[in-house]
Amino acid sequence: MSSSIDLSASAAAPLRFIPFRRQDIVDRLQEELHLSTGGASEFQQLAKLLNSLLHFEFHQLLEDLKQAYAPLDPNADTLTVERALSSIQPATSSSLKSLLEKVLDKANYERVTQADLEQALEESSLFKIRLQVDFEEFEEVLLFCRGESQRQETLSQWFGLKKKTLSFTNYDRVVVYLKLRDNLSKDNPYCTSGSTMLKLFQDVPKADLEMLFPNTQVRMRLIDKLLIGVPAAVGGGVVISTKLGGSLILLASVAGYWLGTHDTPVQMDKTALLALLAGFGALGAHFWKQFNNFKNRKLRFIQTLTQNLYFKNLDNNAGVFHRLLDEAEEEEGKEALLAYAFLLQSDRALALTDLDSYIESWFERQLGCRVDFEIDDAIQKLIRFGLVVEQNPQTYRAVSMADGLRLLDERWDNIFPYANNHVQKSADLNA
């Protein structure tokens, strides 16, 4: 069986995340605003300052995540230091989960519902293998996805004589959060009791979500069992009838004489014994061959699973939230810059619904992409940084780029106010 995937995927619904690089958005917004050379330079500096402030905020979130995940990390290579103060509470998996959900929300991931997961477990795998997951080994299971689209795959069957086109839902990114039970019965070196595992994958068909779990077992499908079992049974029957037929009849006669079912003595000469042994040897060789066929077929399925996971895996454990924080920072910056640019372009204050429609239509018209823009989140960021002012209830206007640069620069200078306090204290002493 071979397959080819149609990569011209169509979005199943408007994307919550913005599928373009932040710098590409900045460059396109410069063109949209028709800025002069000086204005373009100011806009670039404003974007740089805004992104720097966001980066500092996310750095603190990164430190909180590192602190929360440290005692749960199965890949940790550092030693634990005894706490000197009993009042310091150790991090827990619940604090890690809440922090992770906060980052995932900012990165515009959606939770995979229990219904979606159950549906994936029931659907046939796209890779024609049957997978089984023991959920009893997990205390908590959470999956998050981003970028849902509809794709098609053409499968070639029966040595290329038959082709079948399948439509399936594909996730561009999938995050897996697994909290393992403290009393795991299996001796699995990759599943440490009580640990918390984080995995990040790309391009995962919805029907194959179960392949992302560390305890996934490959099982033979009914069709695969029949493809091996039926030829094995037929071949075994042929071996018995051709190699063992006469010997078994002779053996049955001897057994009947010993059991008293008939009085005619039966002689087992050397030739008959050799024929019997040769027949059993042929039968054993046949079933050994079929057993190897079974093992080889299963190994091919495991290889298929391993190869797909190898190319789909993006990051593991602590590396996952480093990447997620970078994605979240990108999303936050793009949202804020888009809202600010289109408010700056407008000659009047805009309501949130008008601004939201304006940005979404711009994406569809200029970039050919349907986006479900998060206008509330974007405006809240701009209000926090002082880049917009509310004129009438629920209508907003952007401050000028010159004022925006001044406000962001003041905010940056006051992140660590120690030097300013020292200057002020020196001035007070001199006075």
C-alpha positions in Angstrom: 0.0 0.0 0.0 1.3 3.5 -0.9 -0.2 6.9 -0.5 0.1 10.5 -1.5 -1.2 13.5 0.4 -2.9 16.5 -1.2 -1.2 19.4 0.6 -3.7 22.0 -0.8 -5.6 21.8 2.5 -8.6 23.9 3.2 -9.3 25.3 6.6 -12.2 23.6 8.4 -13.0 26.9 10.2 -11.4 30.4 10.5 -8.1 30.1 12.2 -7.8 31.4 15.7 -4.0 31.9 15.3 -2.3 34.1 12.7 -0.4 31.8 10.3 2.3 34.4 9.3 5.6 35.4 10.8 5.5 38.6 12.9 8.1 40.4 10.8 6.0 39.6 7.6 3.0 41.1 9.3 5.0 44.2 10.2 6.2 44.6 6.6 2.7 44.2 5.2 1.3 46.7 7.7 3.9 49.3 6.5 2.6 48.9 3.0 -1.0 49.1 4.1 -0.4 52.3 6.0 1.5 53.9 3.0 4.2 55.2 5.3 7.0 57.5 4.3 10.6 56.5 4.9 10.6 58.2 8.3 7.2 56.9 9.2 8.2 53.3 8.3 11.3 53.6 10.5 9.1 54.8 13.4 6.7 51.9 12.9 9.6 49.4 12.9 10.9 50.9 16.1 7.4 50.9 17.7 7.1 47.2 16.8 10.5 46.5 18.2 9.8 48.2 21.5 6.4 46.5 21.8 7.9 43.1 21.1 10.7 43.7 23.6 8.2 44.5 26.4 6.2 41.4 25.6 9.3 39.4 25.6 10.2 40.6 29.1 6.7 39.6 30.3 7.0 36.2 28.8 10.4 35.7 30.3 8.8 35.8 33.7 6.2 33.3 32.6 9.1 31.1 31.4 10.7 31.2 34.8 7.4 30.3 36.5 7.0 27.3 34.2 10.6 26.1 34.8 10.1 26.3 38.5 6.8 24.4 38.3 8.1 21.7 36.0 11.5 21.1 37.7 10.3 18.5 40.2 8.1 16.7 37.6 10.6 16.6 34.7 11.5 13.0 33.7 14.6 14.3 31.8 16.0 16.5 34.6 19.8 16.3 35.0 20.1 18.5 38.0 20.2 17.6 41.7 17.6 18.6 44.2 18.6 21.1 46.9 16.9 20.7 50.3 14.7 23.7 51.1 16.0 25.8 53.9 12.6 27.4 54.6 9.7 25.2 55.3 7.3 28.0 54.3 8.4 27.6 50.7 5.8 25.4 49.0 7.1 23.1 46.2 5.6 23.4 42.8 2.8 20.9 41.9 1.4 19.5 38.7 -1.7 21.6 39.2 0.3 24.8 39.1 2.2 23.6 36.0 -1.1 22.7 34.3 -2.6 26.2 35.0 0.5 27.9 33.7 0.6 25.7 30.6 -3.0 26.3 29.8 -2.3 30.1 30.1 0.5 29.9 27.6 -1.5 27.6 25.2 -4.4 30.1 25.3 -2.0 33.0 24.4 -0.5 30.9 21.6 -4.1 30.3 20.3 -4.3 26.5 20.9 -7.7 24.8 21.4 -8.3 21.9 23.8 -9.1 18.6 22.1 -12.4 17.5 23.7 -13.0 14.1 25.2 -15.5 13.5 22.4 -12.8 14.3 19.7 -10.4 11.9 21.4 -12.9 9.1 21.6 -13.8 9.6 18.0 -10.1 9.4 17.0 -9.8 6.1 18.9 -12.7 4.6 17.0 -11.7 5.8 13.5 -9.4 3.7 11.3 -5.8 4.8 11.3 -4.6 6.6 8.2 -1.5 4.5 8.3 -3.4 1.2 8.2 -2.4 0.0 11.6 -4.4 -0.7 14.7 -3.3 1.0 17.9 -4.2 0.5 21.5 -3.6 2.8 24.4 -4.0 1.9 28.1 -5.4 5.0 29.7 -5.3 3.4 33.1 -1.6 4.3 33.3 -2.4 8.1 33.2 -3.7 10.2 36.0 -4.4 13.2 33.7 -4.6 13.4 29.9 -4.9 16.7 28.1 -4.5 17.4 24.4 -4.4 20.8 22.6 -4.4 21.5 18.9 -3.8 24.5 16.6 -4.5 24.8 12.9 -7.4 22.5 12.0 -7.8 21.8 8.3 -9.4 19.3 5.9 -7.0 17.3 3.7 -7.2 14.4 1.3 -5.0 11.3 0.9 -5.0 8.9 -2.0 -4.3 5.3 -1.0 -3.0 2.7 -3.5 -4.2 -0.8 -2.7 -3.8 -4.2 -4.3 -0.4 -3.5 -5.8 -1.6 -0.2 -7.3 -4.6 -1.7 -9.1 -7.1 0.2 -6.9 -7.0 3.7 -5.5 -9.1 5.2 -2.8 -9.3 8.9 -1.8 -9.9 9.7 1.9 -10.8 13.0 3.4 -9.6 13.6 7.0 -9.1 16.3 9.6 -5.5 17.4 10.2 -4.0 19.3 13.1 -1.0 21.5 12.3 0.2 21.4 15.9 -0.7 19.0 18.8 0.4 19.4 22.4 0.1 16.3 24.7 0.1 16.7 28.5 0.3 13.4 30.4 0.5 13.0 34.2 1.5 9.3 34.9 0.1 7.5 37.9 2.4 7.0 40.9 1.9 3.2 41.0 2.6 2.1 37.4 2.7 -1.7 37.2 4.7 -1.9 34.0 8.4 -1.6 34.0 8.7 1.0 31.2 11.9 3.1 31.3 10.1 5.8 29.2 7.1 6.1 31.6 8.4 7.0 35.0 5.8 6.7 37.8 4.5 10.1 38.9 6.3 12.1 36.2 4.7 14.5 33.8 5.3 14.3 30.1 4.9 17.1 27.5 5.0 16.4 23.8 4.7 18.6 20.8 3.8 17.2 17.3 3.1 18.6 13.8 0.8 17.5 11.0 -1.2 14.9 13.0 -4.4 13.4 11.4 -7.2 13.5 13.9 -7.8 9.8 13.4 -4.3 9.0 14.6 -4.1 10.9 17.9 -3.6 7.7 19.8 -0.2 7.2 18.2 1.1 10.2 20.2 0.9 8.3 23.5 4.1 6.7 24.9 2.4 3.4 25.8 0.8 2.9 22.4 0.7 -0.8 21.4 0.5 -2.0 17.8 -2.2 -4.6 17.3 -2.9 -6.7 14.2 -6.1 -5.8 12.4 -8.6 -8.5 11.5 -7.7 -8.2 7.8 -4.0 -8.7 8.7 -4.7 -11.7 10.8 -6.7 -13.2 8.0 -4.0 -12.5 5.5 -1.6 -14.5 7.6 -3.9 -17.0 9.2 -5.8 -18.2 6.1 -2.6 -19.0 4.1 -1.1 -20.6 7.2 -4.1 -22.9 7.7 -4.3 -23.8 4.0 -0.5 -24.5 3.8 -0.7 -26.5 7.0 -3.5 -28.6 5.6 -1.5 -29.2 2.4 1.6 -30.2 4.4 -0.4 -32.6 6.6 -2.1 -34.2 3.6 1.0 -34.6 1.5 3.8 -35.1 4.0 2.0 -36.7 7.0 -1.1 -38.3 5.5 0.2 -41.9 5.3 2.3 -41.7 8.4 -0.7 -40.4 10.5 -2.9 -43.2 9.2 -0.1 -45.7 10.2 0.2 -44.0 13.6 -3.5 -44.1 14.2 -3.5 -47.8 13.4 -0.8 -48.4 16.0 -2.6 -46.4 18.6 -5.8 -48.3 17.8 -4.0 -51.6 18.3 -2.6 -50.4 21.6 -6.0 -49.2 22.8 -7.6 -52.4 21.8 -10.0 -51.1 19.2 -8.7 -53.8 16.7 -6.7 -57.0 16.9 -4.5 -56.6 13.8 -0.9 -55.9 14.8 0.9 -53.0 13.0 4.6 -52.8 12.4 6.4 -49.4 12.7 9.6 -49.9 10.7 12.5 -47.5 10.3 11.2 -46.2 7.0 7.8 -45.3 8.5 9.5 -43.6 11.5 11.7 -41.5 9.2 8.7 -40.5 7.1 6.8 -39.5 10.3 9.7 -37.4 11.5 10.1 -35.8 8.1 6.4 -34.9 8.0 6.5 -33.3 11.5 9.6 -31.5 10.5 7.9 -30.0 7.4 4.9 -29.1 9.5 7.0 -27.4 12.1 9.0 -25.5 9.4 5.8 -24.3 7.9 4.4 -22.9 11.1 7.7 -21.4 12.0 7.7 -19.6 8.6 4.2 -18.3 9.3 5.2 -17.1 12.8 8.0 -15.2 11.3 5.6 -13.7 8.7 3.5 -12.5 11.6 6.4 -11.0 13.4 7.8 -9.3 10.3 4.4 -7.8 9.4 4.1 -6.4 12.9 7.6 -5.0 12.8 6.7 -3.3 9.5 3.7 -1.7 11.3 5.9 -0.6 14.2 8.4 0.9 11.7 5.6 2.8 10.0 4.6 4.2 13.4 8.2 5.0 14.4 8.9 6.8 11.1 5.8 8.9 11.3 6.5 9.9 14.9 10.1 10.7 14.1 9.1 13.3 11.5 6.1 14.6 13.4 7.8 15.1 16.8 8.9 18.8 17.3 9.8 18.9 21.0 9.6 17.0 24.3 9.1 17.9 28.0 10.8 21.2 29.1 11.6 22.0 25.4 7.8 22.1 24.7 7.0 25.2 26.8 10.1 27.0 25.5 8.7 26.6 22.0 5.1 27.4 23.1 6.2 30.6 24.9 7.9 31.7 21.7 4.7 31.0 19.7 2.6 32.8 22.3 4.9 35.8 22.2 4.6 35.9 18.4 0.8 35.7 18.6 0.5 38.4 21.2 2.8 40.8 19.2 1.0 40.2 15.9 -2.5 40.8 17.5 -1.4 44.1 19.2 0.3 45.4 16.1 -2.6 44.6 13.8 -5.1 46.3 16.0 -2.9 49.4 16.5 -2.1 49.7 12.8 -5.7 49.6 11.6 -6.8 52.0 14.4 -4.0 54.3 13.3 -5.1 54.1 9.7 -8.7 55.0 10.6 -9.8 58.7 10.5 -12.3 58.1 13.3 -12.6 56.1 16.5 -13.7 52.5 15.8 -16.0 50.1 17.7 -14.5 46.7 18.5 -16.9 44.9 16.1 -16.0 47.2 13.2 -12.2 46.9 13.9 -12.6 43.1 14.1 -14.4 42.8 10.8 -11.9 45.2 9.2 -8.9 43.1 10.2 -10.5 39.8 9.3 -11.6 41.0 5.8 -8.0 42.4 5.3 -6.6 38.9 5.9 -9.0 37.3 3.5 -8.6 40.0 0.9 -4.9 40.6 1.0 -3.4 37.3 2.3 -6.1 34.8 1.3 -6.5 33.5 4.8 -9.6 33.2 7.1 -8.7 34.3 10.6 -10.9 34.6 13.7 -9.2 37.6 15.1 -9.2 38.0 18.9 -10.1 41.7 19.1 -10.8 41.8 22.8 -7.4 40.4 23.7 -5.6 42.8 21.3 -7.4 45.9 22.6 -6.6 44.9 26.2 -2.9 44.8 25.4 -3.0 48.2 23.6 -4.8 49.7 26.6 -2.2 48.2 29.0 0.6 49.8 27.0 -1.2 53.1 26.5 -1.3 52.8 22.7 -5.1 53.5 22.4 -7.5 55.8 24.1 -11.2 55.2 24.6 -13.2 58.1 23.3 -16.8 57.0 23.5 -17.9 53.9 25.3 -16.5 50.9 23.4 -14.9 53.0 20.6 -11.1 53.4 20.4 -8.5 55.6 18.7 -4.8 54.9 18.4 -2.3 57.4 19.7 0.2 58.8 17.2 3.4 56.8 16.5 5.5 59.5 18.2 3.4 59.3 21.4 3.4 55.5 21.2 7.2 55.4 21.0 7.5 57.8 23.9 5.1 55.8 26.1 6.7 52.4 25.3 10.2 53.8 25.9 9.1 55.2 29.3 7.7 51.8 30.1 10.9 50.1 29.1 13.0 52.4 31.1 10.9 51.8 34.2 11.0 48.0 34.1 13.9 48.2 36.5 13.6 51.6 38.2 16.7 51.3 40.4 18.9 53.7 38.4 16.1 56.3 38.3 15.6 56.0 42.1 19.3 56.4 42.6 19.3 59.6 40.5 16.3 60.9 42.3 17.9 60.2 45.8 21.1 61.9 44.7 19.1 65.0 43.5 17.3 65.1 46.9 20.5 64.9 48.8 22.1 67.6 46.7 19.1 69.8 47.3 
